[in-house]
Amino acid sequence: MRLVLPFLILLAILSSPFTHAADAKRLTIVDYYLELPDKTFEGPAKDWLAFLKQPDCGTIDVANGYMNCTGDGAQPPFEVALFRFKNDKPLLAVCQGELEGKKSKFLAFYEPGFGGRLHEVKRSLFPIDNEKGYVFELPHKGRSIVVRSEKDNKVKAKYTWNGEKFVEEK
């Protein structure tokens, strides 16, 4: 009986989609996107993936680790960008807008947890919370997130990923 629990834990780790697939190939933004929690969007991520593959509904740029979706109905537009820690562990940034308001108002970060599913990062990797008055622009290319004033669209700051956290560009 004492061997059963360690065996089950090892089995769960080895059966993780990130463990086997990572050995065979480096996972892409699409692989990680599909592991987002169910409540991230108004419907499963796989359904939105099918939607944004339609003409004029979004962009999937696997090479640059970037996706965006125009949204539809109850789902506001969203962007997704893949960053990597220095140890190659993924960090997925998801930025969503308001349903009938500004785009890119809410920024959240996700990383793999037990069993490979992504969970929202609670620690402070990014210096600005989802405060009122700001919009966020994820990088289509590069590693910098631009923060703009919602009121006049002026750049407030740029924060660049250094492999551990986002630091302000001077």
C-alpha positions in Angstrom: 0.0 0.0 0.0 2.9 2.3 0.7 4.0 2.0 -2.9 0.7 2.8 -4.4 0.6 6.6 -3.8 4.1 7.3 -5.2 3.3 5.1 -8.1 0.1 7.0 -8.9 1.9 10.3 -8.6 4.6 9.2 -11.0 2.0 7.9 -13.4 0.2 11.2 -13.3 3.4 13.1 -14.0 4.4 10.8 -16.8 1.0 10.8 -18.4 1.0 14.6 -18.5 0.6 16.0 -22.0 3.6 18.3 -21.4 5.9 15.5 -20.4 5.6 13.1 -23.4 5.1 15.8 -26.0 8.0 17.9 -24.7 10.3 14.9 -25.3 9.0 14.5 -28.9 8.8 18.2 -29.8 8.8 21.6 -28.3 5.2 22.5 -27.5 3.7 25.6 -29.2 1.4 28.4 -28.2 -1.6 26.3 -29.5 -0.7 23.3 -27.3 -0.6 25.5 -24.2 -3.7 27.5 -25.2 -5.7 24.3 -25.3 -4.7 23.6 -21.7 -6.2 26.9 -20.4 -8.8 26.6 -17.6 -12.4 26.1 -18.9 -13.6 29.3 -17.5 -11.0 31.5 -19.3 -13.3 32.1 -22.2 -17.0 32.0 -23.0 -16.7 28.4 -24.1 -14.0 25.9 -24.4 -10.6 27.0 -25.8 -10.8 24.3 -28.5 -14.1 25.9 -29.8 -12.4 29.3 -30.1 -9.5 27.7 -31.8 -11.8 26.4 -34.5 -13.5 29.9 -34.7 -10.3 31.8 -35.2 -9.2 29.5 -37.9 -12.0 31.0 -40.0 -11.2 33.9 -42.4 -11.0 37.3 -40.7 -11.7 35.9 -37.2 -8.1 36.0 -35.8 -4.4 35.1 -36.1 -2.4 32.1 -35.1 1.3 32.8 -35.4 3.0 29.7 -34.0 6.5 30.8 -34.9 6.2 34.0 -32.8 4.0 32.5 -30.0 1.1 34.8 -30.7 -2.7 34.4 -31.2 -5.6 36.9 -31.4 -9.3 36.4 -31.8 -11.9 38.9 -32.8 -14.4 37.4 -30.4 -18.1 36.8 -31.2 -21.3 37.2 -29.3 -20.6 36.9 -25.5 -16.8 36.5 -26.0 -14.8 39.7 -26.2 -11.8 39.9 -28.4 -8.6 38.4 -26.9 -4.9 38.0 -27.4 -2.6 35.3 -26.2 1.2 35.4 -26.1 3.7 32.7 -25.1 6.7 33.6 -23.0 9.2 31.2 -21.5 11.1 31.1 -18.2 14.9 30.6 -18.4 14.3 26.9 -17.7 12.0 26.8 -20.8 8.8 26.4 -18.7 6.0 28.3 -20.5 4.2 31.4 -19.3 1.0 32.2 -21.3 -0.3 35.8 -21.2 -4.0 36.2 -22.0 -5.5 39.7 -22.6 -9.2 40.2 -23.0 -11.4 43.1 -23.6 -14.8 44.2 -22.4 -17.8 42.8 -24.2 -19.0 46.2 -25.6 -16.1 48.3 -24.6 -12.4 48.6 -24.8 -10.2 45.9 -26.1 -7.3 44.5 -24.0 -8.4 45.6 -20.6 -7.8 42.4 -18.6 -4.4 40.7 -18.4 -3.8 37.3 -16.8 -0.8 34.9 -16.8 -0.9 31.1 -16.8 1.6 28.4 -16.2 1.5 24.6 -16.0 0.4 23.0 -12.7 -0.1 19.4 -11.6 -1.2 17.2 -14.4 -0.1 19.7 -17.0 -3.2 21.9 -17.0 -2.5 25.6 -16.9 -3.6 27.6 -13.9 -3.5 31.4 -13.3 -0.3 32.7 -11.8 -1.0 34.5 -8.5 2.4 35.8 -7.9 3.5 39.2 -9.2 5.3 38.7 -12.5 3.9 41.9 -14.0 4.0 45.2 -12.1 0.6 46.5 -13.1 -2.6 44.9 -12.1 -5.8 45.2 -14.1 -6.3 48.8 -12.9 -8.9 51.0 -14.4 -7.6 53.3 -17.0 -5.1 51.0 -18.7 -5.1 48.8 -21.8 -2.5 46.2 -22.5 -0.9 45.3 -25.8 0.7 41.9 -26.1 3.7 41.5 -28.4 3.1 39.8 -31.8 6.8 39.7 -32.1 9.3 40.3 -29.2 8.9 40.1 -25.4 7.5 43.5 -24.4 4.0 44.3 -23.2 2.9 47.9 -23.9 0.7 49.6 -21.3 -1.4 52.5 -22.6 -3.7 55.0 -21.1 -7.2 54.1 -21.8 -8.2 57.7 -22.1 -5.8 59.0 -24.6 -4.0 55.8 -25.9 -0.6 57.2 -24.9 2.1 54.7 -23.9 2.4 54.7 -20.1 5.2 52.1 -20.0 6.7 49.0 -21.7 7.6 45.9 -19.7 10.0 43.3 -21.2 10.1 39.7 -20.1 13.6 38.7 -18.9 12.9 35.0 -18.3 11.9 35.5 -14.7 9.6 38.6 -14.6 8.6 41.7 -16.6 10.8 44.7 -16.1 10.1 48.2 -17.1 12.1 49.6 -20.1 13.7 52.9 -19.3 
